[in-house]
Amino acid sequence: MDRRQLAEAAYAVACRVPWFASNTDLVVPRGPGNAPGNGALVNAVGTVTGRDPVVAGKPHPPIFAEALRRGPGPYLVVGDEFDTDIEGASTMGSDSLLVLTGVTTIGKLAGAPLRRRPAYLAADLRGLLDRQPSVLRQATAWRCGA
């Protein structure tokens, strides 16, 4: 989206056109580094217009409500950001798998609140095929795999 397109979006939203956003991810990982995500564009339009969109994507309820409508589960939410994908799964009451191919790092995850911590962790989507080790209690600590 270039500057003119962003301006046109702001003009339309200011004129009360219904506004929907697929997601509010602030950052998108790219080859050379992190780039602005859809959420950065949503924030720009929202700042200019004073309006917020209806958000359909994670962690907001519509996408999860649609999943629940399609069947009883169980569900596994797979994603690469703990503040959208994993928090959305937690809100839905579903297990989650965090893959470390996005902007979430082990360091960021270690400091995350409980609602943003996944049930499972993998380097990438190949982790869907791996058997997950059991979590074991050892005295005053917990251990999972190595």
C-alpha positions in Angstrom: 0.0 0.0 0.0 1.4 3.3 -1.0 0.8 6.8 0.6 -2.1 7.6 -1.8 -3.8 4.3 -1.0 -3.5 4.8 2.7 -4.9 8.3 2.3 -7.9 7.0 0.3 -8.5 4.4 3.0 -8.6 7.2 5.7 -11.0 9.3 3.6 -13.4 6.3 3.2 -13.2 5.4 6.9 -13.8 9.1 7.8 -16.9 9.0 5.7 -18.2 6.2 7.8 -17.7 3.4 5.3 -17.9 0.1 7.1 -14.3 -0.8 8.1 -13.1 -4.4 8.6 -9.5 -5.5 9.3 -8.3 -9.1 8.7 -5.7 -8.8 11.5 -3.8 -6.3 13.6 -0.3 -7.8 13.4 2.0 -4.9 13.8 5.1 -6.6 12.3 5.6 -9.1 9.4 9.0 -10.9 9.3 10.7 -10.5 5.9 14.1 -11.6 4.6 16.1 -8.6 5.6 14.2 -8.0 8.9 10.8 -7.0 10.2 8.4 -4.9 8.0 5.2 -3.0 9.0 2.3 -5.4 9.2 -1.4 -4.8 8.6 -1.8 -3.6 12.1 0.6 -0.7 11.5 -1.6 0.4 8.6 -4.8 -0.1 10.6 -3.2 2.1 13.4 -2.4 4.8 10.9 -5.9 5.0 9.5 -7.4 4.7 13.1 -5.2 7.6 14.3 -6.2 9.8 11.5 -9.9 9.1 11.6 -10.5 8.3 15.3 -12.2 5.1 14.4 -11.5 1.4 15.0 -12.3 -1.4 12.6 -14.1 -4.6 13.3 -11.3 -7.1 13.4 -12.0 -10.6 12.2 -8.6 -12.1 12.8 -6.7 -13.4 15.8 -7.0 -12.8 18.7 -10.4 -11.4 18.2 -13.5 -13.6 18.5 -15.0 -13.8 15.0 -12.4 -16.2 13.5 -12.7 -18.5 16.5 -16.5 -18.3 16.6 -16.5 -19.5 13.0 -14.2 -22.4 13.8 -16.5 -23.4 16.7 -19.5 -23.2 14.5 -18.0 -25.7 12.1 -17.5 -28.4 14.6 -16.9 -29.4 18.2 -13.1 -29.8 18.1 -10.7 -30.4 19.7 -8.8 -27.6 18.0 -5.1 -26.8 17.8 -4.4 -23.2 16.9 -1.1 -22.8 15.1 0.7 -19.5 14.8 3.9 -17.6 15.0 2.9 -14.7 17.3 2.1 -15.1 20.9 0.1 -11.9 21.2 -2.4 -12.8 18.5 -2.4 -16.4 17.6 -1.7 -17.9 21.0 -3.7 -15.4 23.0 -6.6 -16.1 20.7 -6.3 -19.8 21.3 -6.3 -19.2 25.0 -9.4 -17.0 24.8 -11.1 -19.8 22.9 -10.0 -22.4 25.4 -8.0 -24.3 22.8 -4.5 -25.8 22.8 -1.9 -23.9 20.7 1.4 -24.5 18.9 3.8 -21.6 18.6 6.2 -21.9 15.7 9.3 -19.8 15.9 9.2 -18.5 12.3 7.6 -15.1 13.1 8.5 -12.2 15.4 8.1 -14.1 18.7 11.4 -15.3 20.1 12.1 -17.6 23.1 13.2 -14.5 25.0 9.9 -12.7 24.4 7.9 -15.9 25.1 9.7 -16.4 28.5 8.3 -13.0 29.7 4.8 -13.5 28.3 1.8 -13.6 30.5 0.1 -17.0 30.9 -2.7 -16.3 28.4 0.0 -15.8 25.7 1.9 -19.0 26.4 1.4 -22.0 24.0 0.7 -25.6 24.9 3.3 -26.6 22.3 6.4 -25.1 20.8 8.2 -25.9 17.6 10.9 -24.4 15.4 8.6 -24.4 12.4 5.5 -26.2 10.9 7.4 -29.5 10.7 6.7 -29.6 14.5 3.1 -30.6 13.7 4.6 -34.0 12.7 6.7 -34.4 15.9 5.6 -36.3 18.9 5.7 -33.8 21.8 7.5 -34.9 25.0 5.6 -35.2 28.3 5.9 -32.5 30.9 7.4 -33.8 34.1 7.5 -32.3 37.6 10.9 -32.5 39.2 10.8 -31.3 42.8 10.0 -27.6 42.5 10.4 -27.3 38.8 8.9 -28.6 35.6 10.7 -30.1 32.6 9.7 -30.8 29.1 12.1 -32.6 26.8 15.7 -31.3 26.7 
